[in-house]
Amino acid sequence: MTSVFSELKRRHVYRTAAFYAAAAWLLVQVATQVAPYFDMPTWSVRLVIVACVAGFPIALLLSWFYEWSPSTGWRRELDGPIANAAGSPADHAAAAVAAPPSDQSIAVLAFADMSQARDQEYFSDGLAEELLNLLAQLPQLRVIARTSSFAFKGKDVDVATIARTLHVANILEGSVRKSGNMLRITAQLVRASDSSHLWSQTYDRELTDVFAVQDEIAQAVVAALKVKLLPQQVLTNPHRTADTKAHDQYLLGMAALRRGRHEGYRDAVAAFRLAIEIDPDYAAAHAALAQAIDSSADFVQDSDQRETLQMQALTSAEHAIKLAPGLADGYAVRGRLRCRNLWNWSGALADLRRALELDPSSSDVRLQYVYVLFCLNRPEVVAITRKVIQDDPLSWLGWFYYGGLHRNFGTMSGDTAMLAEARVALQRALELNPHASFIHYVSGGLELLEGKAEAALAVYRQAGAGFREAGIAMAEHSLGHKKESDDALSELEAKYANGFSTQIAEVHGWRGEHDAAFAALDRACTQSDAGLSRVLSDPFLRPLYADPRWAALLERLAFTKV
């Protein structure tokens, strides 16, 4: 009951009720005072009173499901306890309030770096993530994924708010102080309902004991939550390295990899290579190296060099699988490579299904699996993406896939409800990551596909280089502005011909220029453009479907073999 009242307060229902009551009272007073001077009949005043009374529950209902701000106007309420992961956002939020979180649910927050120089954040983050992964091994325990748990890092947000946002009953937080070869790790388990401490402990250990401390903390949390372990369940990571220096480089690499962009991928490659140099049998580092190399290949303009890097990434992934057949990481990254670069769809599906068998709780693996199903236009992907959002409610990528899926399926079927859901999900993705170019590109595409070219143009202008020019070229074409469309397309082809060939094909396809579109797609095949993996679900290439060259393209990309 307390959670219901808290949610009413958070959604400003009480404030709406007060404002409405004051406004209605004022309106009735005006009506009763003014009516006699205009010879208005008595029933007209009664009608005003009845209308005010009848409108009261409607106003409360609107304040529950919608919010208004001067910058965004009216929009659907999105910040419910599970961030509306399944069904319509409004329906799910209401259901979440009615169902309090399970006592055996937890979010592991990023541990604070308390080192003197404050330069060990990569280490404190890595320790917290390892704890999260250990706890996620237990199917009896609902553990929120890293993206959502770490979203509160550095923010002054109280435990109750975090727990309500993530729809969990418990929060694990802590700090790490690293000085030379010594560690001080403090951890505490907090029950969100009353902010009471279920367990807390401080560990002073040598750096070489860090893995043992992680296992101890995980075991203590499980005991405090009264989770009953099965006889075969042991909370440990059998695939970790025994060398703390290699582990340190791995954590540095993961921090750089998550920064993204070319510099981050370059630093990640260097760190993972050093980790492998220290411990050649470190399977997780080989898998991470594969991902970093493949990501860095996207920034290489030379096609031969890009292909060389992609093959290096594949070799690293396969070596990770050889070293540790029971580790999900190698299969997950090989599935990504098989999808994006090799167009081996059956192999990608097999790899990712194996990764999910080994690590069913991994949000990253499920997102990779979602991407493959997304590319293949498989309807079952919608339900899987809902599950991803439920366990990782602040994942911009999960919301992006959810919105993109609804956009593509909705425009294909003409389902306006799906299109409305796409708009809500893409808006949520933008709120979580306002700088992601591809979200703006897909959001602008939704406007364009719904015939709102002016709105699409405004959204496209917010996208990053390459995506911006492609979107503007399509929107200006729909507005009948040939010169502006040609100028944007010329800039796209001049600056981004190597890396955005699929987007160039989209522009030509949207403009009805089939020969130019297929020429761009042919270049994309030669360049191993990662965008080709999405052509089957790409609504802007649908004008090409009737052309016999389309079937040949699908054959070339092996879509016909799935």
Backbone torsions as a table, in degrees:
resi	resn	phi	psi	omega
1	MET	NA	-38.9	179.2
2	THR	-60.2	-39.3	-178.7
3	SER	-65.5	-32.4	178.2
4	VAL	-65.4	-46.1	180.0
5	PHE	-64.6	-37.2	178.1
6	SER	-63.7	-40.1	-179.3
7	GLU	-69.7	-35.8	175.5
8	LEU	-60.8	-39.7	178.9
9	LYS	-68.7	-43.2	-178.0
10	ARG	-62.5	-37.0	-178.6
11	ARG	-85.5	8.0	176.4
12	HIS	62.3	30.2	178.8
13	VAL	-68.3	-40.6	178.7
14	TYR	-62.1	-43.1	-179.5
15	ARG	-63.6	-40.4	177.6
16	THR	-61.8	-42.8	-179.7
17	ALA	-61.3	-42.1	-179.6
18	ALA	-66.1	-45.5	179.7
19	PHE	-63.3	-42.2	-178.1
20	TYR	-64.6	-44.4	-178.8
21	ALA	-61.3	-41.5	179.7
22	ALA	-66.0	-43.3	-179.1
23	ALA	-66.6	-40.5	-179.9
24	ALA	-65.6	-42.0	178.7
25	TRP	-60.8	-43.5	179.4
26	LEU	-63.7	-41.4	-179.7
27	LEU	-63.4	-42.7	179.0
28	VAL	-64.2	-41.4	178.7
29	GLN	-61.1	-43.8	178.8
30	VAL	-62.7	-44.0	-178.0
31	ALA	-62.0	-43.4	-178.2
32	THR	-69.4	-30.5	-178.3
33	GLN	-82.5	-35.1	-174.3
34	VAL	-87.1	-32.7	-172.9
35	ALA	-53.0	-44.9	-177.6
36	PRO	-61.5	-31.5	-176.8
37	TYR	-73.8	-17.3	179.4
38	PHE	-112.0	14.8	179.5
39	ASP	53.2	37.9	179.0
40	MET	-78.9	139.9	-179.4
41	PRO	-65.5	156.2	-177.9
42	THR	-60.5	-35.3	-176.7
43	TRP	-63.5	-24.7	-179.9
44	SER	-66.6	-37.8	177.6
45	VAL	-67.6	-40.6	177.8
46	ARG	-61.4	-36.8	179.7
47	LEU	-63.8	-39.6	177.6
48	VAL	-62.5	-43.8	-179.2
49	ILE	-63.7	-45.1	-179.9
50	VAL	-62.6	-41.8	-179.7
51	ALA	-63.2	-40.3	178.4
52	CYS	-63.4	-43.0	-179.9
53	VAL	-65.9	-44.3	-178.2
54	ALA	-66.4	-32.0	-177.6
55	GLY	-77.2	-15.2	-176.6
56	PHE	-59.8	-53.7	179.8
57	PRO	-65.0	-30.2	178.3
58	ILE	-65.5	-41.5	178.7
59	ALA	-62.7	-41.9	179.4
60	LEU	-65.3	-39.7	179.2
61	LEU	-64.0	-42.7	178.6
62	LEU	-63.9	-39.0	-179.4
63	SER	-69.2	-25.0	176.8
64	TRP	-73.1	-45.7	-173.6
65	PHE	-91.6	-18.6	-176.7
66	TYR	-130.9	156.7	171.9
67	GLU	-130.9	157.9	-179.4
68	TRP	-131.5	138.0	172.8
69	SER	-142.2	154.4	-179.5
70	PRO	-59.1	-29.5	-176.2
71	SER	-82.6	-32.2	-174.8
72	THR	-114.5	-13.1	-175.7
73	GLY	71.1	-153.6	178.9
74	TRP	-76.8	137.1	174.6
75	ARG	-154.1	163.2	-177.7
76	ARG	-70.1	142.4	176.1
77	GLU	-68.2	125.3	-173.4
78	LEU	-118.7	-8.9	-169.8
79	ASP	-99.4	34.7	179.2
80	GLY	-70.5	173.8	-171.7
81	PRO	-55.5	-34.4	177.6
82	ILE	-110.7	18.1	179.7
83	ALA	52.1	33.7	170.9
84	ASN	56.3	53.7	-173.3
85	ALA	-76.7	-25.1	-176.0
86	ALA	-132.1	152.9	-177.4
87	GLY	65.6	-161.5	176.4
88	SER	-75.0	151.2	-178.3
89	PRO	-55.4	-44.4	-177.6
90	ALA	-65.6	-44.9	-179.0
91	ASP	-62.5	-41.2	-177.1
92	HIS	-69.5	-38.9	179.5
93	ALA	-61.3	-42.5	179.2
94	ALA	-63.8	-41.1	179.2
95	ALA	-65.4	-36.9	-179.0
96	ALA	-64.7	-38.9	178.5
97	VAL	-64.6	-38.8	-178.3
98	ALA	-69.0	-26.5	-177.8
99	ALA	-113.8	103.6	179.2
100	PRO	-64.9	155.5	-178.5
101	PRO	-64.8	149.3	177.6
102	SER	-63.9	145.3	176.2
103	ASP	-61.0	-25.2	179.6
104	GLN	-100.3	56.9	175.1
105	SER	-135.4	143.3	-171.5
106	ILE	-152.4	148.6	169.4
107	ALA	-120.4	131.4	177.8
108	VAL	-100.1	110.7	-178.7
109	LEU	-80.2	159.6	174.8
110	ALA	-61.8	130.7	178.5
111	PHE	-74.2	143.8	-179.4
112	ALA	-76.3	140.2	175.6
113	ASP	-86.5	109.4	-178.7
114	MET	-104.3	13.0	178.4
115	SER	-64.5	152.5	-172.8
116	GLN	-58.0	-42.2	-178.4
117	ALA	-87.6	-3.7	-178.7
118	ARG	52.5	42.4	-177.8
119	ASP	-118.9	17.1	-177.1
120	GLN	-115.1	25.8	-178.8
121	GLU	-60.5	-38.3	179.0
122	TYR	-58.8	-35.0	-178.3
123	PHE	-75.6	-44.4	179.9
124	SER	-66.4	-37.5	175.4
125	ASP	-63.3	-44.1	-178.7
126	GLY	-63.4	-39.0	178.6
127	LEU	-64.2	-44.6	179.1
128	ALA	-64.3	-39.1	179.7
129	GLU	-65.9	-37.9	177.4
130	GLU	-63.6	-40.7	175.9
131	LEU	-61.2	-43.8	178.9
132	LEU	-58.4	-45.5	-178.4
133	ASN	-66.2	-36.0	177.6
134	LEU	-64.4	-46.5	-179.1
135	LEU	-67.1	-32.7	-178.3
136	ALA	-69.4	-10.9	176.5
137	GLN	-66.2	-19.8	-174.0
138	LEU	-93.3	113.2	178.0
139	PRO	-65.9	-18.8	178.7
140	GLN	-73.3	-14.6	-173.6
141	LEU	-116.1	126.7	176.4
142	ARG	-87.4	116.0	-176.4
143	VAL	-116.7	124.1	179.5
144	ILE	-70.9	141.3	-177.0
145	ALA	-69.1	164.1	-173.0
146	ARG	-59.1	-45.6	-175.5
147	THR	-53.4	-45.2	-178.1
148	SER	-76.4	-42.6	-178.6
149	SER	-63.6	-38.8	-176.8
150	PHE	-84.5	-3.6	-178.5
151	ALA	-65.5	-18.1	-177.1
152	PHE	-95.8	5.4	-177.7
153	LYS	-61.1	128.5	178.2
154	GLY	77.2	5.7	-178.9
155	LYS	-107.3	144.1	-179.6
156	ASP	-87.5	79.6	-178.2
157	VAL	-124.5	131.9	-177.6
158	ASP	-75.3	159.7	-175.9
159	VAL	-58.9	-41.1	-177.9
160	ALA	-61.7	-41.7	179.5
161	THR	-66.2	-42.7	178.1
162	ILE	-61.2	-46.6	-178.8
163	ALA	-63.1	-40.3	179.3
164	ARG	-66.4	-41.7	-179.7
165	THR	-63.7	-39.7	-177.7
166	LEU	-93.2	-5.0	178.2
167	HIS	58.2	54.1	176.5
168	VAL	-128.6	160.7	-179.3
169	ALA	-95.8	-18.8	-173.5
170	ASN	-136.4	150.9	179.4
171	ILE	-128.8	130.7	172.2
172	LEU	-106.4	122.2	179.4
173	GLU	-133.8	166.8	-179.8
174	GLY	179.5	-169.7	-178.8
175	SER	-147.1	159.6	179.6
176	VAL	-133.1	130.0	172.0
177	ARG	-119.5	116.3	-178.0
178	LYS	-112.8	124.5	-179.5
179	SER	-139.1	107.5	-177.2
180	GLY	61.6	-121.2	-179.7
181	ASN	-99.4	10.1	-176.9
182	MET	-110.6	146.9	179.2
183	LEU	-127.0	140.5	165.2
184	ARG	-122.5	115.5	-179.3
185	ILE	-115.2	123.7	176.1
186	THR	-114.6	131.1	180.0
187	ALA	-136.1	146.0	176.8
188	GLN	-145.6	139.7	178.3
189	LEU	-104.2	121.4	-174.0
190	VAL	-115.4	132.3	173.5
191	ARG	-85.6	122.0	-170.1
192	ALA	-68.1	-32.0	-173.3
193	SER	-61.5	-34.2	-179.2
194	ASP	-133.0	8.8	179.9
195	SER	58.9	25.0	178.8
196	SER	-84.2	151.6	-179.6
197	HIS	-89.2	116.1	176.7
198	LEU	-80.4	-27.6	-178.8
199	TRP	-166.9	146.0	173.1
200	SER	-154.3	152.4	-177.2
201	GLN	-161.7	147.6	174.3
202	THR	-118.5	133.7	-177.9
203	TYR	-120.2	125.2	172.5
204	ASP	-110.2	108.5	-174.5
205	ARG	-139.4	167.4	171.3
206	GLU	-79.7	155.3	-177.7
207	LEU	-57.0	-32.3	-179.3
208	THR	-66.4	-14.2	-179.5
209	ASP	-96.5	8.8	-171.7
210	VAL	-61.0	-38.2	-178.4
211	PHE	-66.9	-40.1	178.5
212	ALA	-64.2	-39.1	178.8
213	VAL	-63.8	-43.0	178.4
214	GLN	-57.7	-45.7	179.2
215	ASP	-63.5	-39.7	179.3
216	GLU	-62.9	-45.0	-179.6
217	ILE	-62.1	-45.3	-179.7
218	ALA	-60.0	-43.6	179.3
219	GLN	-64.0	-40.4	-179.9
220	ALA	-65.1	-39.9	178.5
221	VAL	-64.1	-44.6	178.9
222	VAL	-60.1	-42.0	178.8
223	ALA	-65.2	-42.0	-179.0
224	ALA	-65.8	-32.8	179.0
225	LEU	-84.0	-3.8	179.8
226	LYS	60.1	38.6	175.0
227	VAL	-82.0	126.6	-178.6
228	LYS	-87.8	116.0	179.2
229	LEU	-78.8	144.1	172.9
230	LEU	-75.9	157.7	-175.7
231	PRO	-53.9	-35.2	-175.7
232	GLN	-89.1	-1.6	-175.3
233	GLN	-86.5	121.9	176.7
234	VAL	-129.8	122.9	-177.7
235	LEU	-83.2	94.4	175.8
236	THR	-159.4	164.8	178.4
237	ASN	-110.4	103.3	-176.6
238	PRO	-73.1	-8.9	-175.3
239	HIS	-103.5	5.2	178.9
240	ARG	-74.5	155.8	176.4
241	THR	-76.8	156.2	176.1
242	ALA	-89.8	-8.3	-176.5
243	ASP	-99.6	115.9	-176.8
244	THR	-67.3	-27.3	177.0
245	LYS	-69.1	-40.4	176.1
246	ALA	-64.8	-40.9	178.6
247	HIS	-62.3	-39.9	179.6
248	ASP	-62.3	-43.2	178.1
249	GLN	-66.0	-35.9	177.4
250	TYR	-62.2	-43.9	179.0
251	LEU	-64.9	-38.9	176.1
252	LEU	-61.7	-42.6	179.3
253	GLY	-63.8	-41.7	179.8
254	MET	-65.5	-38.3	177.8
255	ALA	-63.7	-41.6	178.9
256	ALA	-68.3	-40.1	-179.7
257	LEU	-60.9	-38.6	-178.6
258	ARG	-74.9	-18.6	175.1
259	ARG	-67.7	-27.6	179.9
260	GLY	72.8	-170.5	-179.8
261	ARG	62.9	168.9	-170.9
262	HIS	-62.1	-44.1	-177.2
263	GLU	-63.6	-41.4	179.3
264	GLY	-63.2	-43.1	179.7
265	TYR	-66.3	-37.0	178.2
266	ARG	-63.7	-45.3	178.9
267	ASP	-64.9	-36.9	179.6
268	ALA	-64.0	-44.5	179.0
269	VAL	-57.9	-44.8	-179.4
270	ALA	-62.3	-43.8	-178.7
271	ALA	-66.8	-42.7	-179.2
272	PHE	-67.2	-37.4	177.2
273	ARG	-62.6	-40.0	179.0
274	LEU	-67.0	-40.1	177.0
275	ALA	-59.6	-40.8	-179.6
276	ILE	-71.9	-33.6	176.4
277	GLU	-62.7	-37.7	178.8
278	ILE	-73.3	-42.6	-179.3
279	ASP	-134.0	92.4	-176.6
280	PRO	-60.8	-19.9	-177.9
281	ASP	-97.2	15.9	-177.7
282	TYR	-79.5	92.5	-172.1
283	ALA	-63.4	-41.5	-179.2
284	ALA	-62.2	-35.1	178.4
285	ALA	-69.3	-37.7	176.5
286	HIS	-62.8	-42.7	179.3
287	ALA	-65.0	-43.2	179.5
288	ALA	-66.2	-36.7	176.8
289	LEU	-61.3	-40.4	178.5
290	ALA	-59.1	-43.7	179.6
291	GLN	-66.2	-41.1	-178.6
292	ALA	-66.5	-42.4	178.8
293	ILE	-63.7	-44.7	-179.7
294	ASP	-63.1	-40.0	179.1
295	SER	-66.0	-39.2	179.8
296	SER	-68.2	-27.2	179.9
297	ALA	-63.1	-26.2	-179.7
298	ASP	-63.9	-19.7	-176.3
299	PHE	-98.3	2.9	-178.8
300	VAL	-92.4	129.3	-177.6
301	GLN	-82.9	-30.7	-178.2
302	ASP	-77.0	124.5	-175.4
303	SER	-64.0	-41.9	-179.4
304	ASP	-64.7	-41.0	179.1
305	GLN	-66.2	-38.8	178.5
306	ARG	-62.9	-43.9	180.0
307	GLU	-63.8	-38.2	177.5
308	THR	-61.3	-44.6	178.7
309	LEU	-64.1	-40.8	179.6
310	GLN	-62.8	-37.0	177.6
311	MET	-70.0	-36.5	175.0
312	GLN	-61.9	-40.8	178.8
313	ALA	-62.5	-42.9	179.5
314	LEU	-63.3	-40.9	178.4
315	THR	-61.3	-42.1	178.9
316	SER	-64.7	-41.0	179.3
317	ALA	-63.2	-44.1	-178.6
318	GLU	-69.3	-31.7	176.3
319	HIS	-68.6	-36.7	176.9
320	ALA	-61.7	-41.5	179.2
321	ILE	-65.6	-39.9	179.3
322	LYS	-64.1	-41.6	-179.4
323	LEU	-69.8	-37.9	-175.2
324	ALA	-141.2	83.0	-179.6
325	PRO	-63.0	-17.4	179.4
326	GLY	-95.0	6.9	179.5
327	LEU	-98.7	128.5	-176.3
328	ALA	-70.1	-28.4	-171.3
329	ASP	-55.4	-44.7	-177.8
330	GLY	-63.2	-43.8	179.2
331	TYR	-66.2	-38.1	-178.2
332	ALA	-63.4	-45.9	-177.7
333	VAL	-74.3	-33.3	176.2
334	ARG	-67.6	-36.0	175.2
335	GLY	-61.7	-39.5	177.0
336	ARG	-62.7	-44.8	-178.6
337	LEU	-66.7	-41.1	179.6
338	ARG	-63.9	-33.2	179.1
339	CYS	-76.5	-54.7	-171.4
340	ARG	-72.2	-37.9	-168.9
341	ASN	-112.0	-31.0	-172.3
342	LEU	-107.1	-12.0	-179.0
343	TRP	55.6	34.2	176.2
344	ASN	-96.3	82.2	-171.2
345	TRP	-68.3	-43.0	179.0
346	SER	-63.5	-41.9	178.1
347	GLY	-64.5	-40.0	178.8
348	ALA	-63.2	-44.7	179.2
349	LEU	-62.9	-42.4	-179.9
350	ALA	-63.4	-43.0	-179.9
351	ASP	-62.8	-45.7	-175.3
352	LEU	-73.0	-32.6	174.7
353	ARG	-66.8	-37.2	176.4
354	ARG	-66.7	-40.7	177.8
355	ALA	-60.9	-39.7	179.5
356	LEU	-69.5	-32.8	174.9
357	GLU	-62.6	-40.1	-177.7
358	LEU	-77.7	-32.5	-177.4
359	ASP	-142.4	74.2	-174.8
360	PRO	-66.4	-16.8	-177.5
361	SER	-90.3	-7.1	-173.7
362	SER	-72.0	117.2	176.6
363	SER	-66.6	-36.4	-179.8
364	ASP	-63.4	-43.2	179.8
365	VAL	-65.6	-43.1	179.8
366	ARG	-64.2	-35.3	177.6
367	LEU	-67.3	-36.8	175.1
368	GLN	-63.4	-42.0	179.2
369	TYR	-65.0	-41.0	176.8
370	VAL	-59.5	-41.6	-178.2
371	TYR	-61.3	-43.6	180.0
372	VAL	-63.8	-46.3	178.6
373	LEU	-63.9	-35.0	175.6
374	PHE	-59.3	-47.7	-179.9
375	CYS	-63.8	-33.1	-177.8
376	LEU	-88.0	-0.6	178.2
377	ASN	62.1	36.2	-178.7
378	ARG	-83.7	123.8	-177.1
379	PRO	-60.8	-29.3	-177.6
380	GLU	-66.3	-11.3	-178.0
381	VAL	-65.8	-26.1	-178.4
382	VAL	-62.5	-47.5	-179.0
383	ALA	-64.8	-38.1	179.6
384	ILE	-65.9	-39.4	179.9
385	THR	-67.1	-35.6	175.0
386	ARG	-59.0	-41.4	-179.9
387	LYS	-65.4	-38.4	177.2
388	VAL	-59.5	-46.4	-178.2
389	ILE	-66.5	-34.2	179.4
390	GLN	-62.5	-42.6	-178.4
391	ASP	-87.0	-14.4	-178.5
392	ASP	-139.8	65.5	-168.7
393	PRO	-66.3	-15.2	178.9
394	LEU	-107.8	21.0	177.3
395	SER	-81.9	110.1	179.0
396	TRP	-63.0	-33.6	-178.5
397	LEU	-68.7	-38.3	176.6
398	GLY	-62.0	-45.1	178.5
399	TRP	-66.6	-35.3	178.9
400	PHE	-64.1	-47.3	177.8
401	TYR	-61.4	-41.7	-179.5
402	TYR	-60.7	-43.8	179.0
403	GLY	-68.7	-41.7	179.3
404	GLY	-64.0	-40.1	177.8
405	LEU	-61.5	-46.3	-179.4
406	HIS	-67.1	-34.0	176.2
407	ARG	-63.2	-49.1	-175.9
408	ASN	-67.2	-48.0	179.8
409	PHE	-67.4	-37.1	-178.9
410	GLY	-66.8	-42.1	178.9
411	THR	-71.1	-29.5	179.7
412	MET	-70.6	-37.9	-175.9
413	SER	-99.1	-12.2	-175.7
414	GLY	75.4	19.8	-178.3
415	ASP	-80.8	106.0	-177.3
416	THR	-67.2	-30.4	178.5
417	ALA	-65.3	-40.1	178.2
418	MET	-66.0	-37.2	178.9
419	LEU	-66.6	-38.4	176.9
420	ALA	-64.6	-40.3	177.8
421	GLU	-65.5	-36.7	177.2
422	ALA	-61.0	-42.5	-178.4
423	ARG	-63.4	-43.4	179.3
424	VAL	-62.9	-45.8	-176.8
425	ALA	-67.3	-41.7	179.7
426	LEU	-67.7	-36.0	175.4
427	GLN	-62.6	-40.0	178.6
428	ARG	-65.0	-41.3	178.2
429	ALA	-60.5	-40.6	178.9
430	LEU	-67.8	-35.1	176.6
431	GLU	-63.0	-37.8	-178.0
432	LEU	-79.7	-29.1	179.8
433	ASN	-145.1	78.8	-173.8
434	PRO	-68.4	-10.2	-176.2
435	HIS	-102.7	2.8	-177.2
436	ALA	-76.9	114.8	-177.0
437	SER	-58.9	-42.4	-172.4
438	PHE	-68.8	-27.9	176.2
439	ILE	-65.7	-45.3	177.2
440	HIS	-60.3	-38.9	-178.3
441	TYR	-64.8	-45.4	180.0
442	VAL	-71.2	-36.9	178.0
443	SER	-65.1	-42.8	175.8
444	GLY	-62.0	-37.5	177.4
445	GLY	-62.4	-36.5	177.0
446	LEU	-61.3	-44.9	178.2
447	GLU	-61.0	-43.8	-177.4
448	LEU	-65.9	-42.1	-179.8
449	LEU	-66.9	-23.4	176.8
450	GLU	-91.7	7.9	176.7
451	GLY	82.2	17.4	-178.4
452	LYS	-107.7	72.9	-172.6
453	ALA	-65.8	-38.0	179.3
454	GLU	-63.0	-45.7	178.3
455	ALA	-64.1	-39.6	179.0
456	ALA	-61.6	-42.7	-179.2
457	LEU	-59.9	-41.8	-179.9
458	ALA	-63.4	-40.0	179.9
459	VAL	-71.5	-43.2	-179.3
460	TYR	-59.3	-34.7	-178.5
461	ARG	-64.2	-17.8	179.6
462	GLN	-89.3	-7.2	-179.7
463	ALA	-76.6	165.3	-179.6
464	GLY	-80.6	178.9	-177.1
465	ALA	-55.5	141.7	-178.7
466	GLY	88.5	-61.8	176.9
467	PHE	-64.4	-38.9	-179.4
468	ARG	-61.2	-49.0	-177.5
469	GLU	-65.2	-39.7	179.1
470	ALA	-63.2	-45.9	-179.7
471	GLY	-64.1	-44.2	-179.7
472	ILE	-61.6	-41.9	179.8
473	ALA	-59.3	-40.7	-179.8
474	MET	-72.5	-43.5	-178.0
475	ALA	-66.2	-43.7	179.0
476	GLU	-63.4	-35.6	175.8
477	HIS	-61.4	-44.8	179.7
478	SER	-65.3	-27.6	178.1
479	LEU	-83.0	-3.2	-180.0
480	GLY	81.4	16.4	-179.0
481	HIS	-97.6	84.2	-173.6
482	LYS	-62.6	-46.0	-176.9
483	LYS	-62.1	-46.3	-179.3
484	GLU	-62.8	-39.4	178.1
485	SER	-65.9	-44.4	179.2
486	ASP	-62.2	-41.5	-179.0
487	ASP	-62.7	-44.3	179.8
488	ALA	-65.5	-40.6	179.1
489	LEU	-66.3	-40.3	178.7
490	SER	-62.0	-41.4	178.6
491	GLU	-65.6	-40.3	178.7
492	LEU	-61.6	-46.1	-177.3
493	GLU	-71.5	-31.8	-178.9
494	ALA	-74.3	-39.5	-173.3
495	LYS	-97.3	-28.8	-168.6
496	TYR	-130.4	30.3	-177.8
497	ALA	-62.6	-31.1	-179.9
498	ASN	-102.6	94.7	-178.3
499	GLY	131.7	-23.8	179.7
500	PHE	-126.1	29.4	-179.0
501	SER	-63.0	-35.0	178.7
502	THR	-65.6	-40.4	177.7
503	GLN	-67.2	-35.4	175.5
504	ILE	-62.3	-40.8	177.2
505	ALA	-63.6	-38.3	177.8
506	GLU	-59.5	-44.9	-179.2
507	VAL	-60.9	-49.2	-179.6
508	HIS	-63.8	-38.9	178.0
509	GLY	-62.9	-43.1	179.7
510	TRP	-65.8	-31.6	-179.6
511	ARG	-86.1	-0.1	177.5
512	GLY	80.3	16.7	-177.5
513	GLU	-98.9	81.1	-169.7
514	HIS	-64.9	-43.0	-178.0
515	ASP	-61.0	-46.7	179.9
516	ALA	-64.7	-36.1	179.4
517	ALA	-64.1	-46.2	-179.4
518	PHE	-70.5	-29.8	175.0
519	ALA	-64.4	-41.1	178.4
520	ALA	-66.5	-39.2	178.8
521	LEU	-66.3	-36.0	177.1
522	ASP	-64.7	-42.1	176.6
523	ARG	-62.6	-38.7	179.2
524	ALA	-61.6	-39.4	177.8
525	CYS	-64.1	-42.4	179.3
526	THR	-63.5	-36.4	-178.1
527	GLN	-84.6	-4.7	-173.0
528	SER	54.7	44.6	-179.4
529	ASP	-63.1	124.7	-178.0
530	ALA	-62.4	-24.9	179.5
531	GLY	-62.6	-20.2	179.8
532	LEU	-63.5	-25.6	-179.0
533	SER	-64.7	-16.3	-176.8
534	ARG	-103.7	5.3	-171.8
535	VAL	-64.7	-30.6	-177.5
536	LEU	-65.8	-28.0	-178.4
537	SER	-106.8	10.1	-174.3
538	ASP	-85.7	111.1	-176.8
539	PRO	-68.6	-20.8	-178.0
540	PHE	-80.9	-9.7	176.0
541	LEU	-99.9	0.6	-179.4
542	ARG	-60.3	-30.8	176.3
543	PRO	-59.9	-15.5	-178.9
544	LEU	-90.5	-7.4	-171.8
545	TYR	-56.7	-39.6	-175.1
546	ALA	-75.2	-14.1	-179.2
547	ASP	-76.4	132.8	-179.0
548	PRO	-61.1	-20.1	178.0
549	ARG	-69.5	-20.6	179.2
550	TRP	-66.2	-45.0	178.5
551	ALA	-61.4	-37.8	178.7
552	ALA	-65.6	-37.1	178.1
553	LEU	-64.6	-45.1	179.4
554	LEU	-62.3	-35.0	176.1
555	GLU	-65.6	-42.6	-179.6
556	ARG	-63.8	-35.4	-179.6
557	LEU	-89.1	5.5	173.6
558	ALA	67.7	16.7	176.5
559	PHE	-65.5	-26.9	-178.2
560	THR	-76.0	-7.6	-176.7
561	LYS	-98.5	0.9	-177.0
562	VAL	-87.2	NA	NA
